[in-house]
Amino acid sequence: MARDHGAQIKDDALYEELRKQGQSKEKAARIANAKANGSLKHNATHLEDRTKDDLMQEARKIGIEGRSKMKKADLIEAIRNHG
């Protein structure tokens, strides 16, 4: 049985599994809560299929520094490893 992480975490079991996989507390909470409220996008595209401009916007949104000097492959790696 998953430990109760309080009202801020909506899916405690998923949160714990993501933390065991090495995700940050913030990222694990974001994913667990999105799944619990039904807003987790199952039709999301692969990062490689997105344009560099889309990746730049995503990197800006999540606060990746140095993104303006990154190539597309660097952006993909930075987004995947964020959090």
VENGI-V24035 format. One record per residue. N is the residue number from 0. SS is DSSP state (alpha for helix, beta for strand, coil for the rest). PHI is phi in whole degrees, 0 to 359 (NA if undefined). PSI is psi in degrees with one decimal (NA if undefined). Layout:
n=N ss=SS phi=PHI psi=PSI
n=N ss=SS phi=PHI psi=PSI
//
This chain:
n=0 ss=coil phi=NA psi=134.4
n=1 ss=coil phi=287 psi=143.3
n=2 ss=coil phi=290 psi=145.3
n=3 ss=coil phi=282 psi=117.8
n=4 ss=coil phi=263 psi=12.4
n=5 ss=coil phi=95 psi=176.9
n=6 ss=coil phi=294 psi=-23.5
n=7 ss=coil phi=287 psi=-19.3
n=8 ss=coil phi=253 psi=118.5
n=9 ss=coil phi=271 psi=-24.7
n=10 ss=coil phi=231 psi=88.9
n=11 ss=alpha phi=299 psi=-40.3
n=12 ss=alpha phi=295 psi=-45.3
n=13 ss=alpha phi=295 psi=-41.0
n=14 ss=alpha phi=303 psi=-48.0
n=15 ss=alpha phi=296 psi=-40.4
n=16 ss=alpha phi=296 psi=-42.6
n=17 ss=alpha phi=295 psi=-38.4
n=18 ss=alpha phi=295 psi=-39.3
n=19 ss=alpha phi=297 psi=-31.2
n=20 ss=coil phi=282 psi=-5.6
n=21 ss=coil phi=102 psi=5.8
n=22 ss=coil phi=288 psi=150.7
n=23 ss=coil phi=291 psi=163.0
n=24 ss=alpha phi=301 psi=-42.2
n=25 ss=alpha phi=297 psi=-47.9
n=26 ss=alpha phi=293 psi=-42.7
n=27 ss=alpha phi=299 psi=-41.3
n=28 ss=alpha phi=294 psi=-42.9
n=29 ss=alpha phi=299 psi=-44.2
n=30 ss=alpha phi=290 psi=-46.2
n=31 ss=alpha phi=299 psi=-41.9
n=32 ss=alpha phi=289 psi=-37.3
n=33 ss=alpha phi=295 psi=-41.4
n=34 ss=alpha phi=294 psi=-41.6
n=35 ss=alpha phi=296 psi=-36.1
n=36 ss=alpha phi=264 psi=5.2
n=37 ss=coil phi=82 psi=12.2
n=38 ss=coil phi=259 psi=6.0
n=39 ss=coil phi=288 psi=123.1
n=40 ss=coil phi=280 psi=113.4
n=41 ss=coil phi=273 psi=-13.5
n=42 ss=coil phi=257 psi=22.8
n=43 ss=coil phi=297 psi=146.0
n=44 ss=coil phi=275 psi=159.2
n=45 ss=coil phi=290 psi=144.3
n=46 ss=alpha phi=302 psi=-35.5
n=47 ss=alpha phi=297 psi=-24.9
n=48 ss=alpha phi=276 psi=-9.1
n=49 ss=coil phi=271 psi=156.7
n=50 ss=coil phi=284 psi=161.6
n=51 ss=alpha phi=298 psi=-37.7
n=52 ss=alpha phi=299 psi=-42.4
n=53 ss=alpha phi=298 psi=-42.2
n=54 ss=alpha phi=295 psi=-37.9
n=55 ss=alpha phi=298 psi=-43.3
n=56 ss=alpha phi=297 psi=-42.6
n=57 ss=alpha phi=297 psi=-44.3
n=58 ss=alpha phi=297 psi=-40.2
n=59 ss=alpha phi=296 psi=-44.0
n=60 ss=alpha phi=299 psi=-38.8
n=61 ss=alpha phi=264 psi=0.6
n=62 ss=coil phi=84 psi=33.9
n=63 ss=coil phi=280 psi=123.7
n=64 ss=coil phi=275 psi=150.4
n=65 ss=coil phi=79 psi=11.0
n=66 ss=alpha phi=295 psi=-29.0
n=67 ss=alpha phi=294 psi=-21.6
n=68 ss=alpha phi=261 psi=0.6
n=69 ss=coil phi=273 psi=146.3
n=70 ss=coil phi=278 psi=169.4
n=71 ss=alpha phi=304 psi=-45.6
n=72 ss=alpha phi=298 psi=-36.3
n=73 ss=alpha phi=292 psi=-39.7
n=74 ss=alpha phi=298 psi=-44.3
n=75 ss=alpha phi=300 psi=-46.2
n=76 ss=alpha phi=297 psi=-43.4
n=77 ss=alpha phi=296 psi=-40.9
n=78 ss=alpha phi=294 psi=-44.3
n=79 ss=alpha phi=297 psi=-34.8
n=80 ss=alpha phi=267 psi=-0.4
n=81 ss=coil phi=291 psi=138.7
n=82 ss=coil phi=85 psi=NA
//
